[in-house]
Amino acid sequence: MRCFIPKTLPGWLLISLMLTGCASQIPPMIRKAPADNPSLEAVRSNPADYLTRQVRWGGKLIETENRKDATWLTVLGATLSKDGEPRSGEDDAGRFIAIVPEFLDPKVYAADRKVTVTGTLLRTETRLVGEFPYTYPVVQAQSWYLWPRESEMSPGYPYPGFYDPWYGPWYGPWPSPWYPYGYPYWR
C-alpha cells in the first residue's frame, strides 16, 4: 500500500506555523467574561447578592502589596473591551482588591499598569482613601493578565502583533526625500 504525501506539505507546515505564531497571548479566562459577570458598580452597591460569584474585572493598578503567601493588587476599575483589556480613560468603575496566590514583582506590576483578573468574589473590605472609608470588593484571582504598556507596542501599529509591510523609517507623516507629502503616497 502506498502512502500519499502531498507535495505542498512544506506549504501547509508554513501556514500552520504562521497561524500558531498569531495565536493570542491573552489567557482564555481573561478573553472571555463569565456568563453572568456582574459589574463592579453593582457589586459595590449590594455586595451580599454577589458573594462567591465569578467575576472578570480590570483597570489600572494603584498598589501592589506583597504579603506572606499572596500579592494584593489594588485596582482602579475600568470598563473592559471585548477581549478583556481595560479601556484607557474609562476608570470610573470604582476600586477593588485582587488577591493573587503568588509573588508578583512590584516593579513589574507598577502603578498605572493595566491589569485584568478573573476569580471569585470573596468579601468586601473597608479601607481608608485619604480620610474617607471606602468599601473594596475582594476577589480571589484565578487568572490575571498584565497588559503591555503603550510604549512596549510598536509605534504606529493599531494593536500588538500587527505588522505593516510598508512601514519603514522613511515612511510616516513627515516629508520624505522621495515624496514630500509623506505616507500614504496616493493622497
ZAROZA-780213 format. One record per atom (N, C-alpha, C): residue in three letters; residue number from 1; x, y, z; atom name. Coordinates in steps of 0.1 Angstrom, whole numbers, plus 5000, padded with zeros to 4 digits. Atoms other than C-alpha are relative to their C-alpha. Last residue first. Layout:
BEGIN
SITE finu vexnu   xx   yy   zz torlo
SITE  ALA   NUM    X    Y    Z    CA
...
***
This chain:
BEGIN
SITE finu vexnu   xx   yy   zz torlo
SITE  ARG   187 5008 4988 4996     N
SITE  ARG   187 4968 5615 4987    CA
SITE  ARG   187 4999 5010 4989     C
SITE  TRP   186 5011 4998 5009     N
SITE  TRP   186 4981 5583 4970    CA
SITE  TRP   186 4991 5012 5003     C
SITE  TYR   185 4997 4992 5012     N
SITE  TYR   185 5015 5584 4986    CA
SITE  TYR   185 4989 5003 4991     C
SITE  PRO   184 4999 5008 5013     N
SITE  PRO   184 5005 5574 5020    CA
SITE  PRO   184 5002 5008 4988     C
SITE  TYR   183 5007 5013 5002     N
SITE  TYR   183 5029 5584 5036    CA
SITE  TYR   183 4985 5002 5003     C
SITE  GLY   182 5000 5011 4990     N
SITE  GLY   182 5046 5618 5034    CA
SITE  GLY   182 4992 4988 4995     C
SITE  TYR   181 5012 4999 4993     N
SITE  TYR   181 5039 5649 5012    CA
SITE  TYR   181 4998 4989 5011     C
SITE  PRO   180 5001 4989 4989     N
SITE  PRO   180 5074 5655 5001    CA
SITE  PRO   180 4988 5000 5008     C
SITE  TYR   179 5013 4994 5002     N
SITE  TYR   179 5078 5622 4983    CA
SITE  TYR   179 4998 5010 5011     C
SITE  TRP   178 5006 5006 5012     N
SITE  TRP   178 5112 5606 4978    CA
SITE  TRP   178 4987 5006 4996     C
SITE  PRO   177 4993 4995 5012     N
SITE  PRO   177 5131 5628 5002    CA
SITE  PRO   177 4994 4995 4987     C
SITE  SER   176 4988 5008 5004     N
SITE  SER   176 5105 5622 5028    CA
SITE  SER   176 5007 5005 4988     C
SITE  PRO   175 4996 5001 5014     N
SITE  PRO   175 5081 5646 5045    CA
SITE  PRO   175 5012 4991 4998     C
SITE  TRP   174 4990 4989 5004     N
SITE  TRP   174 5068 5637 5079    CA
SITE  TRP   174 5004 4999 4985     C
SITE  PRO   173 5007 4988 5003     N
SITE  PRO   173 5036 5617 5084    CA
SITE  PRO   173 5009 5011 4997     C
SITE  GLY   172 5006 4994 4989     N
SITE  GLY   172 5054 5584 5081    CA
SITE  GLY   172 4993 5013 4996     C
SITE  TYR   171 5014 4998 5002     N
SITE  TYR   171 5076 5564 5058    CA
SITE  TYR   171 4995 5007 5013     C
SITE  TRP   170 5002 4989 5009     N
SITE  TRP   170 5114 5567 5057    CA
SITE  TRP   170 4985 5003 4997     C
SITE  PRO   169 4995 4988 4994     N
SITE  PRO   169 5120 5545 5088    CA
SITE  PRO   169 4997 5013 4991     C
SITE  GLY   168 4986 5000 4999     N
SITE  GLY   168 5097 5518 5075    CA
SITE  GLY   168 5005 5013 5005     C
SITE  TYR   167 4995 4991 4990     N
SITE  TYR   167 5061 5507 5073    CA
SITE  TYR   167 5015 5000 5000     C
SITE  TRP   166 4996 4988 5007     N
SITE  TRP   166 5051 5491 5040    CA
SITE  TRP   166 5005 5010 5010     C
SITE  PRO   165 4988 5002 5008     N
SITE  PRO   165 5050 5456 5054    CA
SITE  PRO   165 5005 5012 4993     C
SITE  ASP   164 5003 4993 5013     N
SITE  ASP   164 5026 5467 5082    CA
SITE  ASP   164 5013 4998 4991     C
SITE  TYR   163 4988 4997 5007     N
SITE  TYR   163 5028 5442 5111    CA
SITE  TYR   163 4996 5006 4986     C
SITE  PHE   162 5003 4995 5013     N
SITE  PHE   162 5002 5439 5138    CA
SITE  PHE   162 5013 5003 4993     C
SITE  GLY   161 4999 5011 5009     N
SITE  GLY   161 5013 5417 5168    CA
SITE  GLY   161 4997 5005 4985     C
SITE  PRO   160 4988 5008 4999     N
SITE  PRO   160 5001 5442 5193    CA
SITE  PRO   160 5000 4989 4990     C
SITE  TYR   159 5001 5010 4989     N
SITE  TYR   159 4974 5465 5181    CA
SITE  TYR   159 5012 4992 5000     C
SITE  PRO   158 5013 4999 4993     N
SITE  PRO   158 4969 5496 5158    CA
SITE  PRO   158 4999 4990 5012     C
SITE  TYR   157 5007 5012 5003     N
SITE  TYR   157 5006 5500 5148    CA
SITE  TYR   157 4987 5000 5008     C
SITE  GLY   156 5008 4999 5012     N
SITE  GLY   156 5021 5534 5146    CA
SITE  GLY   156 4992 4988 4997     C
SITE  PRO   155 5006 4987 5003     N
SITE  PRO   155 5048 5527 5172    CA
SITE  PRO   155 4992 4999 4986     C
SITE  SER   154 4993 4993 5011     N
SITE  SER   154 5053 5491 5181    CA
SITE  SER   154 4994 5013 4997     C
SITE  MET   153 5006 5004 5013     N
SITE  MET   153 5038 5482 5215    CA
SITE  MET   153 5008 5008 4989     C
SITE  GLU   152 4995 5013 5003     N
SITE  GLU   152 5060 5485 5246    CA
SITE  GLU   152 4995 4995 4987     C
SITE  SER   151 4987 4999 5006     N
SITE  SER   151 5053 5522 5248    CA
SITE  SER   151 5007 4987 4996     C
SITE  GLU   150 5001 4994 5013     N
SITE  GLU   150 5016 5516 5253    CA
SITE  GLU   150 5013 5001 4993     C
SITE  ARG   149 5001 4985 5000     N
SITE  ARG   149 5025 5494 5282    CA
SITE  ARG   149 4998 5004 4985     C
SITE  PRO   148 4987 4992 5003     N
SITE  PRO   148 5018 5457 5278    CA
SITE  PRO   148 4997 5015 5000     C
SITE  TRP   147 5000 4995 5014     N
SITE  TRP   147 4987 5443 5296    CA
SITE  TRP   147 5013 5007 4998     C
SITE  LEU   146 4994 4986 5000     N
SITE  LEU   146 4993 5424 5329    CA
SITE  LEU   146 5001 5004 4985     C
SITE  TYR   145 4992 4997 5012     N
SITE  TYR   145 4970 5393 5328    CA
SITE  TYR   145 5004 5015 5001     C
SITE  TRP   144 4997 4986 5001     N
SITE  TRP   144 4954 5375 5357    CA
SITE  TRP   144 5009 5003 4988     C
SITE  SER   143 4992 4997 5012     N
SITE  SER   143 4938 5341 5363    CA
SITE  SER   143 5001 5016 5000     C
SITE  GLN   142 4996 5013 5005     N
SITE  GLN   142 4924 5326 5395    CA
SITE  GLN   142 5008 5001 4987     C
SITE  ALA   141 4997 5001 5014     N
SITE  ALA   141 4922 5358 5415    CA
SITE  ALA   141 5004 4985 4996     C
SITE  GLN   140 4990 5010 4999     N
SITE  GLN   140 4904 5357 5449    CA
SITE  GLN   140 5003 4997 4985     C
SITE  VAL   139 5000 5011 5009     N
SITE  VAL   139 4885 5389 5445    CA
SITE  VAL   139 5011 4991 5002     C
SITE  VAL   138 4987 5008 5000     N
SITE  VAL   138 4879 5415 5473    CA
SITE  VAL   138 4998 4987 4991     C
SITE  PRO   137 5003 5014 5002     N
SITE  PRO   137 4852 5442 5468    CA
SITE  PRO   137 5013 4993 4999     C
SITE  TYR   136 4993 5007 5012     N
SITE  TYR   136 4866 5474 5483    CA
SITE  TYR   136 4994 4986 4999     C
SITE  THR   135 5003 5015 5000     N
SITE  THR   135 4844 5496 5506    CA
SITE  THR   135 5006 4994 4987     C
SITE  TYR   134 5004 5005 5013     N
SITE  TYR   134 4860 5531 5511    CA
SITE  TYR   134 4998 4985 5001     C
SITE  PRO   133 5001 5014 5000     N
SITE  PRO   133 4862 5550 5544    CA
SITE  PRO   133 4994 4995 4987     C
SITE  PHE   132 5013 5005 5003     N
SITE  PHE   132 4873 5586 5536    CA
SITE  PHE   132 5000 4984 5000     C
SITE  GLU   131 5007 5001 4988     N
SITE  GLU   131 4903 5601 5553    CA
SITE  GLU   131 4986 4994 4998     C
SITE  GLY   130 4999 4987 4993     N
SITE  GLY   130 4926 5597 5524    CA
SITE  GLY   130 4994 4998 5013     C
SITE  VAL   129 4994 4993 5012     N
SITE  VAL   129 4912 5565 5508    CA
SITE  VAL   129 5001 5015 5005     C
SITE  LEU   128 5000 4985 5002     N
SITE  LEU   128 4907 5545 5540    CA
SITE  LEU   128 5006 5004 4987     C
SITE  ARG   127 4987 4994 4998     N
SITE  ARG   127 4900 5508 5539    CA
SITE  ARG   127 4998 5015 4998     C
SITE  THR   126 4999 4985 4999     N
SITE  THR   126 4868 5488 5542    CA
SITE  THR   126 5013 5005 5003     C
SITE  GLU   125 4991 4995 4989     N
SITE  GLU   125 4868 5452 5530    CA
SITE  GLU   125 5000 5015 4999     C
SITE  THR   124 4997 4986 5002     N
SITE  THR   124 4842 5433 5509    CA
SITE  THR   124 5009 5004 5012     C
SITE  ARG   123 5006 4991 4990     N
SITE  ARG   123 4840 5396 5505    CA
SITE  ARG   123 5003 5014 4997     C
SITE  LEU   122 4999 5006 4987     N
SITE  LEU   122 4852 5366 5484    CA
SITE  LEU   122 4992 5008 5011     C
SITE  LEU   121 5002 4989 4991     N
SITE  LEU   121 4843 5374 5448    CA
SITE  LEU   121 4999 4994 5014     C
SITE  THR   120 5012 5001 4992     N
SITE  THR   120 4857 5345 5428    CA
SITE  THR   120 4999 5012 5010     C
SITE  GLY   119 5000 5007 4988     N
SITE  GLY   119 4882 5350 5400    CA
SITE  GLY   119 4987 5000 5008     C
SITE  THR   118 5012 5008 4998     N
SITE  THR   118 4892 5367 5369    CA
SITE  THR   118 5001 4992 5012     C
SITE  VAL   117 5000 5012 4992     N
SITE  VAL   117 4918 5395 5367    CA
SITE  VAL   117 4986 4993 4999     C
SITE  THR   116 5013 5006 5000     N
SITE  THR   116 4927 5422 5342    CA
SITE  THR   116 5001 4987 5008     C
SITE  VAL   115 5000 5014 4996     N
SITE  VAL   115 4957 5445 5346    CA
SITE  VAL   115 4985 4996 4999     C
SITE  LYS   114 5013 5006 5002     N
SITE  LYS   114 4967 5479 5331    CA
SITE  LYS   114 5000 4985 5004     C
SITE  ARG   113 5000 5011 5010     N
SITE  ARG   113 4998 5495 5345    CA
SITE  ARG   113 4986 4994 5000     C
SITE  ASP   112 5004 4996 5013     N
SITE  ASP   112 4993 5528 5363    CA
SITE  ASP   112 5001 4990 4989     C
SITE  ALA   111 5012 4991 5001     N
SITE  ALA   111 5012 5518 5394    CA
SITE  ALA   111 4998 5005 4986     C
SITE  ALA   110 4998 4987 4994     N
SITE  ALA   110 5038 5490 5390    CA
SITE  ALA   110 4987 5008 4998     C
SITE  TYR   109 5014 4997 4998     N
SITE  TYR   109 5032 5453 5385    CA
SITE  TYR   109 5000 5014 5007     C
SITE  VAL   108 5007 5004 5012     N
SITE  VAL   108 5067 5449 5371    CA
SITE  VAL   108 4985 5004 5001     C
SITE  LYS   107 4994 4992 5011     N
SITE  LYS   107 5084 5469 5398    CA
SITE  LYS   107 4994 4997 4987     C
SITE  PRO   106 5006 4987 5000     N
SITE  PRO   106 5060 5454 5424    CA
SITE  PRO   106 5006 5010 4990     C
SITE  ASP   105 4990 4989 4998     N
SITE  ASP   105 5072 5419 5415    CA
SITE  ASP   105 4993 5014 4999     C
SITE  LEU   104 4999 4991 5012     N
SITE  LEU   104 5043 5395 5418    CA
SITE  LEU   104 5010 5011 5003     C
SITE  PHE   103 4992 4987 4999     N
SITE  PHE   103 5046 5367 5444    CA
SITE  PHE   103 5000 5006 4986     C
SITE  GLU   102 4985 5002 5002     N
SITE  GLU   102 5019 5340 5442    CA
SITE  GLU   102 5006 5014 5001     C
SITE  PRO   101 4994 5010 4992     N
SITE  PRO   101 4982 5334 5451    CA
SITE  PRO   101 5015 4998 4998     C
SITE  VAL   100 4993 5009 5009     N
SITE  VAL   100 4969 5367 5436    CA
SITE  VAL   100 5008 4990 5008     C
SITE  ILE    99 4990 5008 4993     N
SITE  ILE    99 4944 5385 5458    CA
SITE  ILE    99 5006 4990 4991     C
SITE  ALA    98 4998 5013 5005     N
SITE  ALA    98 4926 5412 5438    CA
SITE  ALA    98 5011 4993 5008     C
SITE  ILE    97 4988 5007 4996     N
SITE  ILE    97 4913 5443 5455    CA
SITE  ILE    97 5000 4986 4994     C
SITE  PHE    96 5001 5013 4995     N
SITE  PHE    96 4887 5466 5440    CA
SITE  PHE    96 5014 4994 5004     C
SITE  ARG    95 4988 5008 4997     N
SITE  ARG    95 4882 5502 5432    CA
SITE  ARG    95 4997 4986 5005     C
SITE  GLY    94 4998 5002 4986     N
SITE  GLY    94 4854 5521 5414    CA
SITE  GLY    94 5013 4993 5002     C
SITE  ALA    93 5008 5011 4995     N
SITE  ALA    93 4840 5520 5379    CA
SITE  ALA    93 5002 4998 5015     C
SITE  ASP    92 5010 4995 4991     N
SITE  ASP    92 4852 5554 5368    CA
SITE  ASP    92 4992 4989 5007     C
SITE  ASP    91 4997 5005 4987     N
SITE  ASP    91 4885 5545 5351    CA
SITE  ASP    91 4990 5005 5010     C
SITE  GLU    90 5013 5004 4994     N
SITE  GLU    90 4875 5550 5315    CA
SITE  GLU    90 5002 4993 5013     C
SITE  GLY    89 5009 4989 4997     N
SITE  GLY    89 4904 5569 5302    CA
SITE  GLY    89 4987 4997 5006     C
SITE  SER    88 4993 4988 4995     N
SITE  SER    88 4921 5540 5286    CA
SITE  SER    88 4990 5011 5002     C
SITE  ARG    87 5000 4989 5009     N
SITE  ARG    87 4899 5509 5282    CA
SITE  ARG    87 5006 5012 5006     C
SITE  PRO    86 5006 4988 4995     N
SITE  PRO    86 4908 5479 5303    CA
SITE  PRO    86 5001 5012 4990     C
SITE  GLU    85 4990 4990 4997     N
SITE  GLU    85 4916 5449 5281    CA
SITE  GLU    85 4993 5012 5006     C
SITE  GLY    84 4997 4999 4985     N
SITE  GLY    84 4892 5420 5285    CA
SITE  GLY    84 5010 5011 5003     C
SITE  ASP    83 4990 5010 4997     N
SITE  ASP    83 4889 5408 5248    CA
SITE  ASP    83 5005 5001 5015     C
SITE  LYS    82 5005 5013 5002     N
SITE  LYS    82 4856 5426 5243    CA
SITE  LYS    82 5010 4989 5004     C
SITE  SER    81 5003 5002 5014     N
SITE  SER    81 4869 5458 5259    CA
SITE  SER    81 4995 4985 4998     C
SITE  LEU    80 4992 5009 5008     N
SITE  LEU    80 4867 5463 5296    CA
SITE  LEU    80 4996 4999 4986     C
SITE  THR    79 5008 5009 5009     N
SITE  THR    79 4852 5491 5316    CA
SITE  THR    79 5010 4993 4991     C
SITE  ALA    78 5004 4993 5012     N
SITE  ALA    78 4876 5505 5343    CA
SITE  ALA    78 4992 4990 4992     C
SITE  GLY    77 5007 5007 5010     N
SITE  GLY    77 4884 5496 5379    CA
SITE  GLY    77 4997 5009 4987     C
SITE  LEU    76 5010 4991 5004     N
SITE  LEU    76 4911 5513 5399    CA
SITE  LEU    76 4993 4995 4988     C
SITE  VAL    75 5002 4996 5013     N
SITE  VAL    75 4930 5483 5412    CA
SITE  VAL    75 4989 5010 4999     C
SITE  THR    74 5011 4990 4999     N
SITE  THR    74 4946 5474 5445    CA
SITE  THR    74 4998 5006 4986     C
SITE  LEU    73 5000 4990 5010     N
SITE  LEU    73 4966 5442 5439    CA
SITE  LEU    73 4988 5009 5003     C
SITE  TRP    72 5012 4993 5000     N
SITE  TRP    72 4973 5420 5470    CA
SITE  TRP    72 5001 5012 4990     C
SITE  THR    71 4998 4986 5003     N
SITE  THR    71 5001 5395 5465    CA
SITE  THR    71 4986 5006 4999     C
SITE  ALA    70 5008 4995 5011     N
SITE  ALA    70 4999 5362 5483    CA
SITE  ALA    70 5004 5014 4997     C
SITE  ASP    69 5004 5011 5009     N
SITE  ASP    69 5015 5339 5509    CA
SITE  ASP    69 4993 5005 4988     C
SITE  LYS    68 4993 5012 4998     N
SITE  LYS    68 5035 5363 5532    CA
SITE  LYS    68 4997 4989 4990     C
SITE  ARG    67 5002 5006 4986     N
SITE  ARG    67 5022 5395 5518    CA
SITE  ARG    67 5007 4987 5000     C
SITE  ASN    66 4997 5014 4997     N
SITE  ASN    66 5032 5415 5488    CA
SITE  ASN    66 4999 4996 5014     C
SITE  GLU    65 4995 5002 4986     N
SITE  GLU    65 5014 5448 5482    CA
SITE  GLU    65 5002 4985 5001     C
SITE  THR    64 4996 5014 4999     N
SITE  THR    64 5010 5461 5447    CA
SITE  THR    64 5006 4997 5013     C
SITE  GLU    63 4990 5005 4990     N
SITE  GLU    63 4992 5495 5446    CA
SITE  GLU    63 5002 4985 4998     C
SITE  ILE    62 4997 4989 4991     N
SITE  ILE    62 4971 5516 5422    CA
SITE  ILE    62 5012 4996 5009     C
SITE  LEU    61 4995 5003 4986     N
SITE  LEU    61 4970 5493 5393    CA
SITE  LEU    61 5002 5013 5008     C
SITE  LYS    60 4987 4995 4997     N
SITE  LYS    60 4948 5505 5364    CA
SITE  LYS    60 5004 4996 5014     C
SITE  GLY    59 4998 4986 4998     N
SITE  GLY    59 4917 5486 5354    CA
SITE  GLY    59 5015 5003 5001     C
SITE  GLY    58 4987 4995 5003     N
SITE  GLY    58 4902 5451 5352    CA
SITE  GLY    58 5001 5015 5002     C
SITE  TRP    57 4999 4985 4999     N
SITE  TRP    57 4873 5430 5362    CA
SITE  TRP    57 5015 5004 4996     C
SITE  ARG    56 4988 4996 5008     N
SITE  ARG    56 4862 5394 5354    CA
SITE  ARG    56 5000 5016 5000     C
SITE  VAL    55 5000 4986 5006     N
SITE  VAL    55 4839 5380 5380    CA
SITE  VAL    55 5012 5001 4991     C
SITE  GLN    54 4989 4998 5009     N
SITE  GLN    54 4828 5345 5392    CA
SITE  GLN    54 5000 5014 4994     C
SITE  ARG    53 5002 4999 5015     N
SITE  ARG    53 4803 5347 5420    CA
SITE  ARG    53 5013 5001 4993     C
SITE  THR    52 4996 5013 5006     N
SITE  THR    52 4811 5336 5456    CA
SITE  THR    52 4997 4999 4985     C
SITE  LEU    51 4989 5008 4994     N
SITE  LEU    51 4794 5367 5470    CA
SITE  LEU    51 5001 4987 4994     C
SITE  TYR    50 4990 5005 5010     N
SITE  TYR    50 4772 5386 5445    CA
SITE  TYR    50 5011 4992 5006     C
SITE  ASP    49 5006 5008 5011     N
SITE  ASP    49 4740 5394 5464    CA
SITE  ASP    49 5010 4993 4991     C
SITE  ALA    48 5004 5013 4995     N
SITE  ALA    48 4759 5404 5496    CA
SITE  ALA    48 4993 4991 4989     C
SITE  PRO    47 4991 5011 5001     N
SITE  PRO    47 4778 5431 5477    CA
SITE  PRO    47 4995 4986 5005     C
SITE  ASN    46 5007 5010 4993     N
SITE  ASN    46 4749 5455 5470    CA
SITE  ASN    46 5009 4987 5000     C
SITE  SER    45 5013 4996 4994     N
SITE  SER    45 4761 5488 5458    CA
SITE  SER    45 4993 4990 5008     C
SITE  ARG    44 4997 4990 4990     N
SITE  ARG    44 4798 5478 5453    CA
SITE  ARG    44 4987 5005 5007     C
SITE  VAL    43 4994 5007 4988     N
SITE  VAL    43 4788 5446 5435    CA
SITE  VAL    43 5002 5010 5011     C
SITE  ALA    42 5011 5008 4994     N
SITE  ALA    42 4766 5466 5410    CA
SITE  ALA    42 5004 4993 5013     C
SITE  GLU    41 5010 4990 4994     N
SITE  GLU    41 4793 5492 5404    CA
SITE  GLU    41 4989 4992 5007     C
SITE  LEU    40 4994 4996 4988     N
SITE  LEU    40 4819 5464 5397    CA
SITE  LEU    40 4991 5010 5008     C
SITE  SER    39 4991 4989 5001     N
SITE  SER    39 4797 5449 5371    CA
SITE  SER    39 5005 5004 5014     C
SITE  PRO    38 5006 4988 4995     N
SITE  PRO    38 4784 5414 5375    CA
SITE  PRO    38 5010 5012 4998     C
SITE  ASN    37 4990 4991 4994     N
SITE  ASN    37 4796 5387 5351    CA
SITE  ASN    37 4994 5013 5005     C
SITE  ASP    36 5008 4991 4992     N
SITE  ASP    36 4767 5363 5344    CA
SITE  ASP    36 5009 5009 5008     C
SITE  ALA    35 5013 4997 5006     N
SITE  ALA    35 4782 5344 5315    CA
SITE  ALA    35 4992 5010 5008     C
SITE  PRO    34 5010 5010 4995     N
SITE  PRO    34 4818 5347 5328    CA
SITE  PRO    34 4986 5004 4995     C
SITE  ALA    33 5006 4997 4987     N
SITE  ALA    33 4839 5370 5306    CA
SITE  ALA    33 4991 4989 5004     C
SITE  LYS    32 5015 5002 5000     N
SITE  LYS    32 4860 5356 5278    CA
SITE  LYS    32 4995 5002 5014     C
SITE  ARG    31 5007 4996 5012     N
SITE  ARG    31 4894 5370 5270    CA
SITE  ARG    31 4985 4998 5001     C
SITE  ILE    30 5000 4985 5001     N
SITE  ILE    30 4907 5368 5305    CA
SITE  ILE    30 4992 5004 4988     C
SITE  MET    29 5009 4995 4989     N
SITE  MET    29 4898 5331 5311    CA
SITE  MET    29 4999 5015 5000     C
SITE  PRO    28 5015 5001 5004     N
SITE  PRO    28 4912 5323 5276    CA
SITE  PRO    28 4991 5005 5011     C
SITE  PRO    27 5006 5012 4996     N
SITE  PRO    27 4947 5337 5286    CA
SITE  PRO    27 4985 4999 4997     C
SITE  ILE    26 5009 4997 4989     N
SITE  ILE    26 4959 5365 5264    CA
SITE  ILE    26 4994 4987 5004     C
SITE  GLN    25 4993 5003 4987     N
SITE  GLN    25 4989 5355 5243    CA
SITE  GLN    25 4991 5002 5012     C
SITE  SER    24 5000 4990 4990     N
SITE  SER    24 4967 5352 5212    CA
SITE  SER    24 5008 4996 5012     C
SITE  ALA    23 5009 5003 4989     N
SITE  ALA    23 4977 5329 5185    CA
SITE  ALA    23 5001 5010 5010     C
SITE  CYS    22 5009 4989 4999     N
SITE  CYS    22 4995 5346 5155    CA
SITE  CYS    22 4990 4997 5012     C
SITE  GLY    21 4993 4988 4996     N
SITE  GLY    21 5026 5324 5158    CA
SITE  GLY    21 4990 5012 5002     C
SITE  THR    20 4996 5002 4986     N
SITE  THR    20 5005 5293 5156    CA
SITE  THR    20 5006 5012 5006     C
SITE  LEU    19 5012 4999 4992     N
SITE  LEU    19 4988 5305 5124    CA
SITE  LEU    19 5003 4999 5015     C
SITE  MET    18 5005 4986 4999     N
SITE  MET    18 5022 5311 5109    CA
SITE  MET    18 4988 5002 5008     C
SITE  LEU    17 4990 4993 4991     N
SITE  LEU    17 5035 5277 5119    CA
SITE  LEU    17 4996 5015 5001     C
SITE  SER    16 5004 5004 4986     N
SITE  SER    16 5003 5261 5104    CA
SITE  SER    16 5010 5007 5010     C
SITE  ILE    15 5013 4994 4996     N
SITE  ILE    15 5008 5280 5072    CA
SITE  ILE    15 4997 4997 5014     C
SITE  LEU    14 4997 4986 4998     N
SITE  LEU    14 5045 5270 5069    CA
SITE  LEU    14 4987 5007 5005     C
SITE  LEU    13 4993 4998 4988     N
SITE  LEU    13 5036 5234 5075    CA
SITE  LEU    13 5003 5015 5003     C
SITE  TRP    12 5009 5002 4989     N
SITE  TRP    12 5009 5235 5049    CA
SITE  TRP    12 5007 5002 5013     C
SITE  GLY    11 5009 4988 5000     N
SITE  GLY    11 5034 5250 5024    CA
SITE  GLY    11 4990 4999 5012     C
SITE  PRO    10 4993 4988 4994     N
SITE  PRO    10 5060 5224 5034    CA
SITE  PRO    10 4991 5013 5000     C
SITE  LEU     9 4998 5001 4986     N
SITE  LEU     9 5034 5197 5027    CA
SITE  LEU     9 5008 5011 5006     C
SITE  THR     8 5001 4987 4993     N
SITE  THR     8 5026 5210 4993    CA
SITE  THR     8 5001 4999 5015     C
SITE  LYS     7 4988 4992 5003     N
SITE  LYS     7 5039 5179 4975    CA
SITE  LYS     7 5000 5014 5007     C
SITE  PRO     6 5002 4989 5010     N
SITE  PRO     6 5011 5159 4991    CA
SITE  PRO     6 5014 5007 4999     C
SITE  ILE     5 4995 4989 4993     N
SITE  ILE     5 5021 5126 5008    CA
SITE  ILE     5 5000 5012 4990     C
SITE  PHE     4 5001 4988 5008     N
SITE  PHE     4 5001 5096 4997    CA
SITE  PHE     4 5005 5012 5009     C
SITE  CYS     3 5004 4989 4992     N
SITE  CYS     3 5012 5064 5013    CA
SITE  CYS     3 5000 5013 4991     C
SITE  ARG     2 4992 4988 5001     N
SITE  ARG     2 5014 5034 4990    CA
SITE  ARG     2 4994 5011 5009     C
SITE  MET     1 5008 4988 5000     N
SITE  MET     1 5000 5000 5000    CA
SITE  MET     1 5009 5012 5000     C
***
